[in-house]
Amino acid sequence: MAFQYLLNNLLVDVPGAQGAIFLDYEGESVEFVSRQATPYELKLEGAYHGIFLRQAARLAKLMGAGGLERLSIGGTKMQVMSRALKAGYYVVLVMEPGASVAIAGAALARASDAFNREIP
């Protein structure tokens, strides 16, 4: 399965999804798809979510909450959800503010399983 295919499926499976990006452990884009955002905007959002994921994982560990499963940030203009993958990779989904977090979370979990099978 190609990474591009998995990202496209996220946009199809999540009503209100505007973009999705798959990044490596350094925050560099591997693949992305977008409906509205420019490549620069999506790559910037993805890189910052890598920082957020690492910080949230450290906090979760300090609190004894276990491993971080996903990170979701909701704003007045957009929602962003991300999931850590194996080998330091991660995937980020950008959505409209009214998009369903439950639908997005389930779709992102399925996609994450598929990404993890494809990552060497």
C-alpha positions as CSV (number, residue, x, y, z in Angstrom):
1,M,0.0,0.0,0.0
2,A,1.4,3.4,-0.9
3,F,1.4,6.2,1.7
4,Q,-0.3,8.5,-0.7
5,Y,-3.2,6.1,-1.0
6,L,-3.6,5.9,2.8
7,L,-3.6,9.7,3.1
8,N,-6.2,10.0,0.3
9,N,-8.4,7.5,2.1
10,L,-8.3,9.7,5.2
11,L,-9.6,12.7,3.2
12,V,-12.4,10.5,1.8
13,D,-13.3,8.8,5.2
14,V,-13.4,12.0,7.3
15,P,-16.1,14.5,6.4
16,G,-14.5,18.0,6.7
17,A,-11.0,16.7,6.3
18,Q,-8.9,19.3,4.5
19,G,-5.4,17.8,4.4
20,A,-3.3,14.9,5.7
21,I,0.5,14.6,6.0
22,F,2.9,11.8,6.8
23,L,6.2,12.9,8.3
24,D,9.4,11.4,9.5
25,Y,11.1,11.7,13.0
26,E,12.7,15.0,12.0
27,G,9.4,16.6,10.9
28,E,10.2,16.3,7.2
29,S,7.2,15.5,4.9
30,V,7.2,12.1,3.3
31,E,3.8,12.4,1.6
32,F,0.8,14.7,1.8
33,V,-2.6,15.5,0.3
34,S,-4.5,18.7,0.6
35,R,-7.8,20.1,-0.5
36,Q,-7.1,23.8,0.4
37,A,-3.8,24.3,2.2
38,T,-0.7,25.1,0.3
39,P,2.1,22.5,0.6
40,Y,4.1,25.0,2.8
41,E,1.1,25.4,5.2
42,L,0.6,21.7,5.5
43,K,4.2,20.9,6.0
44,L,4.5,23.7,8.6
45,E,1.5,22.4,10.5
46,G,2.9,18.8,10.3
47,A,6.3,19.9,11.6
48,Y,4.8,21.7,14.6
49,H,2.6,18.7,15.4
50,G,5.8,16.6,15.7
51,I,7.0,19.0,18.5
52,F,3.5,18.9,20.1
53,L,3.5,15.0,20.0
54,R,6.9,14.7,21.6
55,Q,6.1,17.2,24.4
56,A,2.7,15.6,25.1
57,A,4.3,12.1,25.2
58,R,6.9,13.4,27.7
59,L,4.1,14.9,29.8
60,A,2.0,11.7,29.7
61,K,5.1,9.7,30.8
62,L,5.8,12.0,33.7
63,M,2.1,11.8,34.8
64,G,2.2,8.0,34.6
65,A,-0.5,8.0,31.9
66,G,1.2,5.6,29.6
67,G,2.0,6.0,26.0
68,L,0.4,8.8,24.0
69,E,-2.2,7.4,21.5
70,R,-3.2,10.6,19.7
71,L,-3.2,14.3,20.1
72,S,-6.2,16.5,19.1
73,I,-6.2,20.3,19.0
74,G,-9.4,22.2,18.2
75,G,-9.5,25.8,17.2
76,T,-12.1,28.2,15.9
77,K,-10.7,27.9,12.4
78,M,-9.5,24.3,12.2
79,Q,-9.0,21.1,14.1
80,V,-5.9,19.0,13.9
81,M,-5.4,15.4,15.0
82,S,-2.1,13.5,15.0
83,R,-0.9,10.0,15.8
84,A,2.6,8.8,16.5
85,L,3.7,5.8,14.4
86,K,6.6,3.4,14.7
87,A,10.2,4.5,14.1
88,G,9.4,8.1,15.0
89,Y,7.1,8.7,12.0
90,Y,3.7,10.3,12.6
91,V,0.6,11.3,10.6
92,V,-1.4,14.6,10.9
93,L,-5.0,15.2,9.8
94,V,-6.2,18.8,9.4
95,M,-10.0,19.3,9.5
96,E,-12.7,22.0,9.4
97,P,-13.7,23.1,12.9
98,G,-17.1,21.2,12.8
99,A,-15.6,17.8,11.8
100,S,-16.4,14.9,13.9
101,V,-13.5,14.0,16.3
102,A,-15.0,10.5,16.8
103,I,-15.1,9.7,13.0
104,A,-11.6,11.3,12.5
105,G,-10.2,9.4,15.5
106,A,-11.5,6.0,14.2
107,A,-10.2,6.7,10.6
108,L,-6.9,7.9,11.9
109,A,-6.5,4.7,14.0
110,R,-7.2,2.5,11.0
111,A,-4.8,4.5,8.9
112,S,-2.1,4.4,11.6
113,D,-2.3,0.6,11.7
114,A,-1.9,0.5,7.9
115,F,1.0,3.0,8.0
116,N,2.8,0.9,10.7
117,R,2.5,-2.2,8.5
118,E,4.1,-0.3,5.6
119,I,7.0,1.5,7.5
120,P,10.2,-0.5,7.2
